[in-house]
């Protein structure tokens, strides 16, 4: 059985780490390089950095930041935000990123997934999906632009398409659960896990250690990502791993 991964996520705005609730009300929580080094020391398996207000100017700043992060940590990390063409991904990979996460750009141009998988390899390509559950049925509407714009795409069919096009992992964030600390969207996670053969990263909803256990056992997720519970020291990575081991879950 593959070990489950614990992944702190750092949302980056203007070179600083921020955190919000349901994608809004952002607050600054610290320097991303310092936080990254601390998480690596604590035993995090990977890190994710998302440039949440990426623009042309922001991209240059972000590449510089990725260089600095790569010099200070020795665990894999994924970067995303504003990556809309191969040259964007190439610059970040050359700066030291281990994987690239694409979201809105993949929805608008699905061929980008094929192109990135072909050029860099599927193992470098994470397709992130931000979705909101519809009021009736079991469908989830896929959103873009940090949850601001709803699209015609639906979670499960889009995730299957992303895998077919060459995505190496799916990072699914439930907008309904983001930042409210009531647990992950485990039913949707379990369906994604059943539908796909690539790893699923759970995002949105971590509030306590039991929520991580549920994401792995009920949601069948391969990894669980969280931000505020780690940033505000509500849960430490070593304590979480000790708890999960005690509950019979294999972690690194």
N, C-alpha and C positions, 0 to 999 in steps of 0.2 A: 504493500500500500504506500502510495506516495505521501510524503509528509505534507501537511497543510502549511501554508505560508501566512505570515502576519506582515502586513504592509502598511506602515504609516504613509499618509498622503499629505503633501504640502502644496496648498494652492498659493501661487505666486502672483502678486500684484505690485507693480512698480519696485521689483527687487526684494520685496518682503513677503513673509508668510502671513496669509490671512485665513479667516474661517467665518462662515456664515451659517444661516439656517434656511433650508429650502432654497439655496442658491442666492439669498439676499442678506442684508444686514451684516456686511463684512467688517470684521475687526482684525487689527494687526496682532499677531501672536509671536513674532520674533524673526531673527535672522535665519534664512534657510540653510546656510552652510553650517552654522552652529547646531541647529536642530538636527540636520542630517547626520552630523558626526556623532551627536548624542544617541540617536536612534541606532546607528551602526554599532556603537559600543554596547548598547543594551541588548543586542541580539536580534534586531529586526531582520527579516529575511530579504526584503527588498524595500525600495522606496519609490514613490510616484510623485513627480513634480508636474503641476499643471499651471501653465501660464494663462491665467483666466481672463486677462485683458490684452491678449496678444495683438500687436499691430506691427507694422514694419519696423518702427523704432524699438518697440518692445522686444522683437525677435533678436535684434543685435545684443541688447542687454541680457536677454535670456541665454544666448550662446555663451557669453562671458561668464554668466553664473554657472552654467553647466560645466565649463572648464574648472571653475573653483570647486564645485561639488566633487568632481571626479578626482581632484587632487587630495581631498580630505576624507573620502570614504572608500571602503573596500568591499562593499556589497553591491549587487546589481541595482540599477535604478532606471526607471522609465520616465520619459518626458513627453508632454503633450501641450497642446494649445497653439492654435494658429498655424498648424502644419498643413499646408494646402498643396504643396508640390514636392517632388523628389529632392530638390535642392535644399528645402527647409529641413527635411529629415536627414539628409547627408551632413549638413552643417552640425546638427545636434549629435549625431552618431560620431562624427569626427572629433567633437568636443569632449567626448567621453561617455555619452549616454549608452546604456546597454539595449534599450528598447525604445520604440516610438509609439505614442498613443495618438490615434486620429479619431475624430468624433464628427463634428459638423461637416468637415470637408469630405469625409467618406460618404455621408448621407447625400450631399450635393453632387458628388462625383464618385460613385462606387468603383469606377475603374482605378481610382487611386490605390485601393487595397491590392488589386492585381499587380499594379506597377511596383508598389513597395515590396510586396512579397517576392516578385520576380527579381528585383534589383538587390534587395538586402537579405531575403530569406524570411519565411513565415515566422520564425522564432523571434524576429525583431519587431513584428507588427502586432500591436494591441489595438483592437477596435473597441473604443469606449462608447457606450450607449446610455444616454440619459432618457428615462421614460417615466411617464405618469399613467397610473392605472385609470382606465375609463370607468365611468359610473356603472355601466352594465356589462355583464359578461366577464371574460377573462383576458381581455385585450389591453395592451399597454401602448399608448401613443408615444412615438419617438419624437424627441425635441432636439433643437439645435440652438446655437448661440447661448450656451449656458442656461438652457431651459426656458429661454424667452420666446421661442417660436415653435409651434407645433407643426408636425409634418404629416404626410399621408402614410408614412411607414409605421409598421407595427413591430413590437419588440421581437417576437419569436421568429417571424419570417425574415426580418432584417438580420437577426443574429445568424440564422442558417445561411443566408446569402453571403454574409461576411466570411463565414467559415469556408464556404465553397470558393470564394474569391481569393482565399489565402491567408486570412487572419490566423495568427497563432494563439491568441487568447481573446476573450471577451471580458471587458470590464463593465459590469452593469450597475448603474446607480439608479435607485428608486428615488425620484424627486419627492414623493410623498413621505419618505422615511428620512431624507437627508437632514442631519443635524438635530432631529427631534428625539433621538436616543431611546426609541421604543422597540428596537430590534430591526433586523434586515427583512427584506421582502422574500421570505423563504420559499413560498409556493412558486413564485416566478423563477427563483434561482433553481429550484429542483426541476422545473420543466426545462429550463435552459440546459441544465446538466444532462437530462435525459435525451434532449433533442440533439445535442452536439457532442463531438468527440474531442474538442479542444478544451483547455482549462477555462473555468469561469471564476472571475474575481468578484466577490460580493462587495458592494459599496452602498453606504447610506443607511444609517440607523443604529450604529453601535452605541450602546449606553452602559452596558456592563459585560462581565466576562461570559455570562450565560448566553448572551446574544451571539458571541463568536461560536460557542459550542453549537448553538442551534443552526447557525449558518452552515456549519460543516456537516452536522448530522441530518437536519431536516432539509436544509437548502442544498446539500450535496456540493457546496462550493469547494473549489480547490485552494482558494486563498480568500482572506478577508481583509478589506482595506478600511481604515478609519482615520479620522483627523483629530477632532476636538478632544476625544477621551484621552488621546496620547499627548496632544499639545498642552492640555491643562492639567496633566498628571493625575487624571482620574483613574487611569489604568496604566501600569507600567508593562512594557513588553516582557521582562523576565517573569513578573507575577502572572501575567496572562498565560505564558507558556507552561509555567508550573501547574496552573489550574487545569489547562487543557490536557496535559499529561495525566493528571490525577483523574480526569474524566474518561481516560482511555483513548484520547485523540492523539495521533502521531504528529508531532511537530519537530522541527529541526532543533 
